[in-house]
């Protein structure tokens, strides 16, 4: 360090010139009155300095406490969310295992014939193959299967290491009148019933997965000939939740009808539903829980627990089973240790402040001058004069530590200012490059086209509005051969520069294959091979590819995982074409891209779009959806007008909400010329 930064040599002015000898006969001067300590300016300086330091210490401590509190709460919520998802995956695995066993049993029960021994073997095999299943039942109506006049009704459940078997007719009721049987045979899909306990279950709570039985080859809406049910003990599901309970965490499991199957409150478990809990006085904050369970959607809510503690609860649906899992986190539990540490730190700070006050009283004179000099240097630093001399850097006491801390801070601030300047320059360069990339990307997309032939006017137009500077959506149309319009619209995974690069590659590959192959399904099949090559980033694109004969209006379409196009008829009626699609391009080569053929009649418009249209969200996080899409277009519009009308309607719906994805619209209209 240079001498200018080492500080000026400490020099103390003498208190006064040395006293000369008293003149002969002179009277002795009166003694100087000492200033009482409580009136001393030094004492006042120490006191005010102590008050200021105490205030700064308090503000710092409060800021630290607030920051630590926010960080602890954030981490606790993130860990709770991760734990909730992990628990839901365990529940999904268990329930899916049961559902797979149920589907296997249902398929086998109608395929092995009407022999009771075979059906009983299937029941035993289902219990042996899945430890989560405690009981299994098969009901086949009499005369439902060829050669079976008596039907089959049998129930087997585990009882320890043994199997208890009996006919359903021996359970003491007519199964044909039971609600679970009536609902199952009338349902097109399997379903989970509410937990129950009775004599047949040995008093243990079970949940049953019910599947309708249909003869092999029957459609899903065909009358059922019986049913299959599998029993899962609630104790098994509760055991999966044990690892995510305790230590400030509360796990809750709700049945498809909202019953609290697992709940920390014993009076609530198996007795109250989520709706009943929300209806209790002061529990209106549980309304989002009821909504999430009813709609089988994820949700996060802040509410008060039974003990009045602030809680955050994460609600997740368990796949498509109808079950819902909730995990509550107690903020007070995680903040208890922080409060204790904060109290200890506050007491230690108070004692330290008192000790510092005493020491400052004794050594205030020795410290006052260096501190004033350091304060003067700090003042220059605050004005941006970072080269102003900094004294006392070589001292070994607290003043030296403070001086070196000032010096380190000065160097750090200078370095950060330099880095900020470099970052600003780099950002400006990046923004310029992104602007150029956007212009290049836009230049790759064609302008609108019009064709006039045989008294018909065909117009093709498209709009692309990226969510960022560059995006992954694209479109293309061109007349590769006279009278034939080739067109495509697509959406690349991800956003930004990687998506733009993959978009350019996809667009190039599609155009190359379109010049080699005439039919859309062949274009997509060839493109899937090229795009899967060297695609180590695993990016992909959904593509709608089509070919239109301008004169006749006949068109062919093929889709690689893209949204179905919309057809606006001449009478104003809109419909989404039932177009089956293959997989997106880029994952792996494929050739299964079903071809759709149709006719674009006079006065009709074919509209392709990306998911940025249907998945545009407003300020309330509601999606635009297909219903608004079908109602947005008006007959008689040109292709350009149709694109602009749909884009304006999406913008009007989203309002001030930020655009979450690229929006691309491609329209092809066909009008008869007068």
C-alpha positions in Angstrom: 0.0 0.0 0.0 1.3 3.4 -0.8 2.4 5.9 1.8 -0.5 8.1 1.0 -2.8 5.4 2.2 -0.9 4.5 5.3 -2.2 7.5 7.2 -0.7 10.6 8.5 1.6 10.2 11.5 -0.2 10.6 14.8 0.7 14.0 16.2 -0.8 15.5 19.3 -0.5 19.2 19.9 0.8 20.0 23.4 -1.8 21.1 25.9 0.0 24.5 26.1 3.4 26.1 26.3 5.4 25.0 29.3 4.8 27.1 32.3 7.5 29.6 33.1 8.7 30.4 36.5 6.3 32.4 38.6 7.2 36.0 38.8 8.5 37.0 42.2 5.7 38.1 44.4 3.0 37.0 42.0 0.0 35.4 43.5 -0.8 31.8 42.7 -3.5 31.4 40.1 -6.9 30.1 41.1 -7.3 26.4 40.4 -9.2 25.5 37.3 -12.6 24.2 38.1 -13.0 20.7 36.9 -16.0 19.9 34.7 -18.2 17.3 36.3 -18.4 14.1 34.4 -22.1 14.3 33.7 -21.5 17.8 32.1 -18.5 16.8 30.1 -18.8 17.1 26.3 -16.8 13.8 26.1 -19.5 12.1 28.2 -22.2 13.5 26.0 -20.3 12.4 22.9 -20.0 8.9 24.4 -23.7 8.8 25.4 -24.9 10.0 22.0 -22.5 7.7 20.2 -23.8 4.8 22.3 -27.4 5.7 21.5 -26.6 5.9 17.8 -24.7 2.6 17.9 -27.6 1.0 19.8 -30.0 2.3 17.1 -27.9 1.0 14.3 -27.5 -2.3 16.1 -31.2 -2.6 16.5 -32.0 -1.8 12.9 -29.3 -4.2 11.7 -30.6 -6.9 14.0 -34.2 -6.4 12.9 -33.2 -6.5 9.2 -31.2 -9.6 9.9 -34.0 -11.2 11.8 -36.5 -10.3 9.0 -34.2 -11.7 6.4 -33.5 -14.8 8.3 -37.2 -15.3 9.0 -38.1 -14.9 5.4 -35.4 -17.3 4.3 -36.4 -19.9 6.9 -40.0 -19.7 5.9 -39.2 -19.8 2.2 -36.9 -22.9 2.7 -39.5 -24.6 4.9 -42.2 -24.0 2.2 -40.0 -25.2 -0.5 -39.1 -28.4 1.4 -42.7 -28.9 2.3 -43.7 -28.6 -1.4 -41.0 -31.1 -2.3 -42.0 -33.5 0.4 -45.7 -33.2 -0.6 -44.8 -34.1 -4.2 -42.7 -37.0 -3.1 -45.5 -38.3 -0.9 -48.0 -37.9 -3.7 -45.8 -39.9 -6.0 -45.8 -42.7 -3.4 -49.6 -42.5 -3.1 -49.8 -42.5 -6.9 -47.6 -45.5 -7.2 -49.7 -47.5 -4.7 -53.0 -46.5 -6.2 -51.8 -47.0 -9.7 -50.6 -50.5 -8.8 -54.0 -51.3 -7.4 -55.7 -49.8 -10.6 -53.4 -51.9 -12.9 -54.2 -55.0 -10.9 -57.9 -54.1 -11.2 -57.7 -53.6 -14.9 -55.8 -56.9 -15.3 -58.3 -58.8 -13.2 -61.3 -57.3 -15.1 -59.8 -58.1 -18.4 -58.9 -61.6 -17.3 -62.3 -62.3 -15.6 -64.2 -62.0 -18.9 -61.5 -63.8 -20.9 -61.0 -67.1 -19.0 -64.5 -68.4 -19.3 -67.2 -69.1 -16.8 -65.3 -71.7 -14.7 -65.5 -70.8 -11.0 -62.1 -72.4 -10.4 -60.5 -70.1 -13.0 -62.1 -67.0 -11.6 -61.2 -67.9 -8.0 -57.6 -68.4 -9.2 -57.6 -64.9 -10.7 -58.8 -63.5 -7.3 -56.1 -65.3 -5.4 -53.4 -64.3 -8.0 -54.5 -60.6 -7.6 -54.1 -60.8 -3.8 -50.7 -62.5 -4.2 -49.4 -60.2 -6.8 -50.1 -56.9 -5.0 -49.4 -56.6 -1.2 -51.4 -53.4 -1.2 -54.6 -55.2 -1.9 -56.4 -56.8 1.1 -59.6 -58.0 -0.6 -60.9 -58.8 -4.1 -64.3 -59.5 -5.4 -65.7 -60.6 -8.8 -69.4 -60.5 -9.7 -70.5 -62.0 -13.0 -74.3 -61.8 -13.7 -76.0 -65.1 -14.5 -76.3 -65.9 -18.3 -74.0 -62.9 -18.9 -71.2 -65.1 -20.4 -71.7 -67.9 -23.0 -72.4 -71.2 -21.3 -72.8 -69.7 -17.8 -76.3 -69.9 -16.4 -75.4 -69.4 -12.7 -73.0 -66.5 -12.8 -70.2 -66.0 -10.3 -70.1 -64.0 -7.1 -67.0 -64.5 -4.9 -65.1 -62.4 -2.3 -61.7 -63.1 -0.9 -59.8 -61.1 1.7 -56.7 -61.4 3.7 -56.9 -62.2 7.4 -53.3 -62.3 8.6 -51.5 -65.1 6.7 -54.8 -66.8 5.7 -57.5 -66.1 3.1 -61.1 -65.7 4.0 -63.4 -66.7 1.1 -67.2 -66.5 0.7 -69.8 -65.9 -1.8 -71.1 -62.4 -2.1 -74.6 -63.7 -1.6 -73.4 -64.8 1.9 -72.5 -61.3 3.0 -76.1 -60.7 4.1 -77.4 -58.3 1.4 -78.6 -58.3 -2.2 -75.6 -56.9 -4.1 -77.9 -55.8 -7.0 -79.5 -53.2 -4.8 -76.3 -51.8 -3.3 -75.3 -48.3 -4.4 -71.8 -49.4 -5.2 -73.0 -52.1 -7.6 -75.6 -49.9 -9.3 -73.0 -47.1 -9.8 -70.3 -49.5 -11.1 -72.4 -51.3 -13.7 -73.8 -48.0 -14.9 -70.4 -46.3 -15.1 -68.1 -46.2 -18.1 -65.0 -45.8 -16.0 -63.6 -47.3 -12.8 -64.0 -45.3 -9.6 -62.8 -45.3 -6.0 -65.6 -45.3 -3.3 -65.5 -43.7 0.1 -63.7 -45.4 3.0 -65.9 -47.8 5.0 -65.7 -50.3 7.8 -68.1 -53.2 8.5 -68.2 -56.8 9.7 -66.9 -58.1 6.4 -63.8 -55.9 6.7 -63.2 -56.9 10.3 -63.9 -53.3 11.5 -60.9 -52.0 9.5 -61.4 -49.0 7.2 -61.1 -49.9 3.5 -61.3 -48.0 0.2 -62.5 -50.0 -2.8 -61.5 -49.6 -6.4 -64.5 -50.6 -8.6 -64.4 -51.6 -12.2 -67.3 -52.6 -14.5 -67.0 -55.9 -16.3 -67.8 -56.1 -20.0 -67.5 -58.9 -22.5 -64.4 -59.0 -24.6 -64.8 -56.7 -27.6 -67.6 -54.6 -26.0 -67.3 -50.8 -26.3 -66.9 -48.8 -23.1 -70.5 -47.7 -23.2 -71.8 -51.3 -23.5 -73.9 -52.6 -20.6 -71.8 -54.2 -17.9 -72.2 -57.9 -17.1 -70.8 -57.5 -13.6 -68.0 -55.9 -11.7 -64.6 -56.3 -10.1 -63.5 -54.6 -6.9 -60.2 -54.4 -5.0 -60.0 -53.4 -1.3 -57.1 -51.3 0.0 -56.8 -50.7 3.7 -56.6 -47.1 4.8 -53.8 -48.1 7.2 -51.6 -48.8 4.2 -52.2 -45.3 2.8 -51.8 -43.7 6.2 -48.4 -45.6 6.5 -47.2 -43.9 3.3 -48.0 -40.5 4.9 -46.2 -41.2 8.2 -42.8 -40.1 6.9 -44.2 -36.6 6.1 -45.8 -35.9 9.5 -44.5 -34.5 12.7 -41.9 -31.8 13.4 -44.2 -29.0 12.4 -45.7 -30.9 9.4 -49.3 -32.2 9.2 -50.3 -34.7 6.5 -53.9 -35.0 5.4 -55.5 -37.3 2.9 -59.0 -36.6 1.5 -61.2 -39.1 -0.3 -62.8 -38.4 -3.7 -65.8 -37.0 -1.9 -63.6 -34.8 0.3 -63.7 -36.9 3.5 -60.7 -36.4 5.8 -59.3 -40.0 5.7 -56.0 -39.0 7.4 -56.0 -35.9 9.6 -54.0 -34.8 12.7 -57.3 -34.1 14.6 -58.8 -37.4 15.8 -62.3 -35.9 15.9 -62.0 -35.0 12.3 -60.4 -38.1 10.8 -63.0 -40.3 9.1 -65.8 -38.1 10.5 -65.7 -34.7 8.7 -65.2 -33.6 5.1 -63.2 -30.6 3.9 -66.4 -28.8 3.2 -67.6 -29.3 6.8 -64.3 -28.1 8.2 -64.5 -24.9 6.0 -68.1 -24.4 7.2 -67.0 -24.2 10.9 -66.9 -20.7 12.5 -63.6 -18.9 11.7 -62.5 -21.5 9.2 -63.4 -19.7 6.0 -59.7 -19.7 5.1 -60.1 -23.3 4.2 -62.3 -22.5 1.2 -59.4 -23.0 -1.3 -58.9 -26.5 0.1 -62.5 -27.4 -0.6 -62.2 -26.0 -4.1 -58.9 -27.8 -4.9 -60.4 -31.1 -3.7 -63.6 -30.7 -5.6 -61.8 -29.8 -8.9 -58.9 -32.2 -8.3 -56.4 -29.4 -8.9 -53.3 -28.3 -7.0 -53.5 -25.3 -4.7 -51.6 -23.5 -1.9 -53.4 -21.8 0.9 -52.4 -19.8 4.0 -54.6 -20.4 7.0 -54.8 -20.8 10.8 -54.4 -24.2 12.4 -56.5 -25.7 15.2 -54.0 -24.1 17.7 -54.2 -20.7 16.0 -50.8 -21.1 14.4 -50.1 -19.7 11.0 -49.9 -22.5 8.5 -49.3 -22.9 4.8 -50.9 -26.0 3.2 -50.0 -27.5 -0.2 -52.9 -29.4 -1.8 -52.1 -31.9 -4.7 -54.3 -34.3 -6.6 -53.2 -37.9 -6.5 -53.1 -38.5 -10.3 -56.6 -39.1 -11.7 -57.8 -41.3 -8.8 -59.9 -38.5 -7.2 -57.9 -38.6 -4.0 -56.2 -35.4 -2.7 -53.2 -35.0 -0.5 -52.5 -31.9 1.7 -49.4 -31.1 3.7 -49.5 -28.3 6.3 -46.4 -26.5 7.5 -46.3 -24.7 10.8 -44.3 -21.5 10.6 -44.1 -21.1 14.4 -42.3 -24.5 14.7 -39.6 -23.4 12.2 -39.3 -19.9 13.7 -39.1 -21.1 17.4 -35.4 -21.7 17.3 -34.8 -18.4 15.4 -36.7 -16.5 18.1 -34.6 -18.1 20.8 -31.4 -17.2 19.0 -32.6 -13.7 18.3 -33.4 -13.2 22.1 -29.9 -14.5 23.0 -28.3 -12.2 20.5 -30.4 -9.3 21.7 -29.2 -9.9 25.4 -25.6 -10.3 24.3 -25.8 -7.2 22.2 -27.2 -5.2 25.2 -24.4 -6.4 27.5 -21.9 -5.6 24.8 -23.3 -2.2 24.5 -23.1 -1.5 28.2 -19.5 -2.7 28.2 -18.7 -0.6 25.2 -20.2 2.5 27.0 -17.9 2.0 29.9 -14.8 1.5 27.8 -15.7 4.4 25.5 -15.9 6.6 28.6 -12.3 5.7 29.5 -10.8 5.8 26.1 -12.9 8.3 24.3 -10.1 10.8 24.0 -7.8 8.4 22.4 -10.5 7.2 20.0 -12.1 10.5 19.1 -9.4 11.9 16.8 -8.9 8.7 14.8 -12.6 8.2 14.4 -13.1 11.7 13.2 -10.3 11.2 10.7 -11.8 7.9 9.5 -15.2 9.6 9.4 -13.8 12.3 7.2 -12.3 9.7 4.9 -15.6 7.8 4.8 -17.4 11.1 3.9 -15.2 11.5 0.9 -15.8 7.8 0.0 -19.6 8.5 0.1 -19.1 11.3 -2.3 -17.3 9.0 -4.7 -13.7 10.2 -3.9 -12.3 6.7 -3.4 -8.7 7.9 -3.7 -8.9 10.1 -0.6 -6.2 9.2 2.0 -7.3 6.6 4.6 -5.4 7.0 7.9 -4.6 4.4 10.6 -4.6 1.4 8.4 -1.4 0.0 10.0 -2.8 0.2 13.6 -3.4 -3.1 15.3 -6.3 -2.0 17.5 -10.0 -1.6 16.6 -9.4 1.6 14.8 -6.9 -0.2 12.5 -9.5 -3.0 11.9 -12.1 -0.3 11.1 -9.7 1.4 8.8 -8.8 -1.8 7.0 -12.5 -2.7 6.7 -13.1 0.8 5.1 -10.2 0.1 2.8 -11.6 -3.4 1.8 -15.0 -1.9 1.3 -13.6 0.9 -0.8 -11.8 -1.7 -3.0 -14.9 -3.9 -3.2 -17.1 -0.9 -4.2 -14.6 0.2 -6.9 -14.5 -3.3 -8.3 -18.3 -3.7 -8.2 -18.7 -0.3 -10.0 -16.3 -1.6 -12.7 -18.2 -4.8 -13.0 -21.5 -3.0 -13.2 -20.1 -0.9 -16.1 -19.0 -4.0 -17.9 -22.3 -5.8 -17.3 -24.2 -2.7 -18.6 -22.0 -2.8 -21.7 -22.5 -6.6 -22.1 -26.2 -6.3 -21.7 -26.5 -3.5 -24.3 -24.5 -5.7 -26.7 -26.8 -8.7 -26.0 -29.9 -6.6 -26.5 -28.6 -5.4 -29.8 -27.7 -9.0 -30.9 -31.2 -10.2 -29.8 -32.8 -7.4 -31.8 -30.8 -8.5 -34.9 -31.7 -12.1 -34.2 -35.4 -11.2 -34.0 -35.1 -9.4 -37.4 -33.4 -12.4 -39.0 -36.0 -14.7 -37.6 -38.9 -12.6 -38.9 -37.2 -12.4 -42.3 -37.3 -16.2 -42.5 -41.1 -16.2 -42.4 -43.0 -15.6 -45.6 -45.4 -12.7 -46.2 -49.0 -13.3 -47.1 -49.9 -15.0 -50.4 -52.9 -14.8 -52.7 -54.0 -17.2 -55.6 -56.6 -16.6 -58.2 -57.8 -19.5 -60.3 -61.0 -20.8 -61.8 -63.1 -18.0 -60.3 -61.7 -18.8 -56.8 -59.6 -16.5 -54.6 -57.4 -18.2 -52.1 -55.5 -16.1 -49.5 -52.8 -17.3 -47.0 -51.7 -15.1 -44.2 -50.0 -15.6 -40.8 -49.1 -13.6 -37.7 -46.4 -14.3 -35.1 -46.0 -12.5 -31.8 -43.1 -13.9 -29.7 -43.2 -13.6 -25.9 -39.6 -12.6 -25.8 -37.1 -11.1 -28.3 -36.8 -14.4 -30.1 -39.1 -17.4 -29.9 -39.7 -20.9 -31.1 -43.0 -20.6 -33.0 -42.9 -20.6 -36.8 -45.0 -20.9 -39.9 -44.4 -21.5 -43.7 -46.4 -21.6 -46.8 -45.3 -21.6 -50.4 -46.3 -22.7 -53.9 -43.9 -25.6 -54.5 -45.7 -26.6 -57.6 -48.3 -24.7 -59.7 -51.7 -24.6 -58.1 -50.6 -26.4 -54.9 -50.1 -24.5 -51.6 -47.9 -26.2 -49.0 -48.2 -24.8 -45.5 -47.0 -25.6 -42.0 -47.2 -24.1 -38.5 -45.2 -25.3 -35.5 -44.1 -24.7 -31.9 -40.6 -25.5 -30.6 -40.1 -26.5 -26.9 -38.6 -23.9 -24.6 -38.1 -20.2 -25.5 -35.3 -17.8 -26.3 -32.2 -18.3 -28.4 -32.1 -22.2 -28.2 -35.7 -22.4 -29.4 -35.0 -19.9 -32.2 -32.1 -22.0 -33.4 -34.1 -25.2 -33.3 -36.9 -23.4 -35.0 -34.6 -22.3 -37.9 -33.4 -25.9 -38.2 -36.9 -27.3 -38.2 -38.2 -24.8 -40.7 -35.3 -25.6 -43.1 -35.8 -29.4 -42.7 -39.5 -29.1 -43.4 -39.0 -27.0 -46.5 -36.4 -29.4 -47.8 -38.6 -32.4 -47.3 -41.6 -30.6 -48.7 -39.7 -30.3 -52.0 -39.0 -34.0 -52.0 -42.3 -35.4 -50.8 -45.8 -34.3 -51.8 -47.9 -35.6 -49.0 -47.9 -34.1 -45.5 -47.5 -37.4 -43.6 -44.4 -38.2 -45.7 -43.0 -34.8 -45.1 -43.3 -35.2 -41.3 -42.0 -38.7 -41.4 -38.8 -37.6 -43.2 -38.4 -34.6 -41.1 -38.7 -36.7 -37.9 -35.6 -38.6 -39.0 -33.5 -35.6 -39.8 -34.5 -33.6 -36.6 -33.7 -36.6 -34.3 -30.2 -36.8 -35.6 -27.6 -35.2 -33.3 -30.4 -33.8 -31.1 -28.5 -34.2 -27.8 -30.4 -31.3 -26.2 -33.6 -33.3 -26.6 -35.5 -30.3 -28.0 -38.6 -31.0 -30.1 -41.3 -29.3 -32.1 -45.0 -29.8 -32.7 -46.0 -29.3 -36.3 -49.2 -29.1 -38.3 -48.4 -29.7 -42.0 -50.8 -29.4 -44.9 -51.2 -29.3 -48.7 -54.1 -27.4 -50.5 -55.2 -27.8 -54.1 -56.1 -24.2 -54.9 -58.5 -24.9 -57.7 -60.5 -27.8 -56.1 -60.1 -26.8 -52.4 -59.1 -30.3 -51.5 -56.6 -30.4 -48.6 -54.5 -32.9 -46.7 -53.3 -32.5 -43.2 -50.9 -34.3 -40.9 -50.0 -33.4 -37.3 -46.9 -34.1 -35.2 -48.4 -33.5 -31.8 -49.8 -30.1 -32.7 -53.2 -28.6 -31.8 -56.0 -29.5 -34.2 -56.8 -26.7 -36.7 -60.1 -24.8 -36.8 -62.4 -24.8 -39.8 -64.7 -21.8 -40.2 -67.5 -22.8 -42.6 -69.2 -20.5 -45.0 -72.3 -20.4 -42.7 -70.3 -19.1 -39.8 -70.1 -22.4 -37.9 -66.7 -23.2 -36.4 -65.3 -26.7 -35.5 -62.0 -28.2 -34.5 -61.0 -30.9 -37.0 -60.7 -34.4 -35.4 -57.1 -34.8 -36.6 -55.1 -37.6 -35.0 -51.5 -36.8 -34.6 -48.2 -38.5 -34.2 -45.4 -37.7 -31.8 -43.5 -34.3 -31.9 -40.5 -34.0 -34.1 -37.0 -34.3 -32.6 -37.4 -37.1 -30.1 -37.0 -40.1 -32.3 -37.8 -41.1 -35.9 -41.3 -42.0 -36.7 -43.7 -42.7 -39.5 -47.1 -42.8 -37.8 -48.6 -39.5 -38.9 -52.2 -40.2 -39.9 -53.5 -38.3 -42.9 -56.6 -36.2 -42.8 -58.3 -35.2 -46.0 -61.1 -32.6 -46.5 -62.4 -29.8 -48.7 -62.0 -26.1 -48.1 -65.3 -25.0 -49.6 -65.9 -21.5 -51.0 -66.4 -19.0 -48.1 -64.5 -21.2 -45.6 -61.4 -20.5 -43.7 -58.8 -23.0 -42.3 -57.1 -21.6 -39.2 -54.0 -23.1 -37.5 -52.6 -21.8 -34.3 -50.1 -22.6 -31.5 -50.8 -23.2 -27.8 -49.9 -19.6 -27.1 -53.5 -18.8 -28.2 -55.5 -21.3 -26.2 -53.1 -21.1 -23.2 -53.1 -17.3 -23.0 -53.9 -16.3 -19.4 -55.6 -13.2 -18.1 -54.9 -11.4 -14.8 -57.0 -14.1 -12.9 -54.8 -16.9 -14.4 -57.7 -18.1 -16.6 -56.9 -19.7 -19.9 -58.3 -18.4 -23.2 -59.4 -22.0 -24.1 -61.0 -23.5 -27.2 -64.5 -22.2 -26.5 -63.4 -18.6 -27.0 -61.4 -19.7 -30.0 -64.4 -21.2 -31.7 -66.5 -18.1 -31.0 -63.8 -15.5 -32.1 -64.0 -15.8 -35.9 -66.6 -14.3 -38.2 -67.6 -15.6 -41.6 -66.6 -13.5 -44.6 -63.3 -12.4 -43.2 -60.2 -12.7 -45.3 -57.2 -14.7 -44.1 -55.5 -11.5 -42.9 -58.6 -10.2 -41.2 -59.2 -13.6 -39.5 -55.6 -13.7 -38.1 -55.9 -10.1 -36.8 -59.4 -10.7 -35.4 -58.2 -13.7 -33.4 -55.1 -12.0 -32.2 -57.1 -8.9 -31.1 -59.5 -11.2 -29.2 -56.6 -12.9 -27.3 -55.1 -9.6 -26.4 -58.4 -8.3 -25.2 -58.9 -11.4 -23.1 -55.4 -11.3 -21.5 -55.5 -7.6 -20.8 -52.5 -6.4 -18.8 -51.4 -10.0 -18.0 -47.9 -10.7 -19.3 -47.7 -12.9 -22.4 -46.5 -16.3 -21.3 -45.9 -18.0 -24.7 -45.4 -17.2 -28.4 -48.6 -16.6 -30.3 -48.8 -17.8 -33.9 -51.9 -17.8 -36.2 -52.1 -19.1 -39.8 -55.2 -18.7 -41.8 -56.1 -19.9 -45.4 -59.4 -18.5 -46.8 -61.1 -19.5 -50.1 -63.6 -17.2 -51.6 -65.5 -17.3 -54.9 -64.9 -14.3 -57.1 -67.9 -12.6 -58.6 
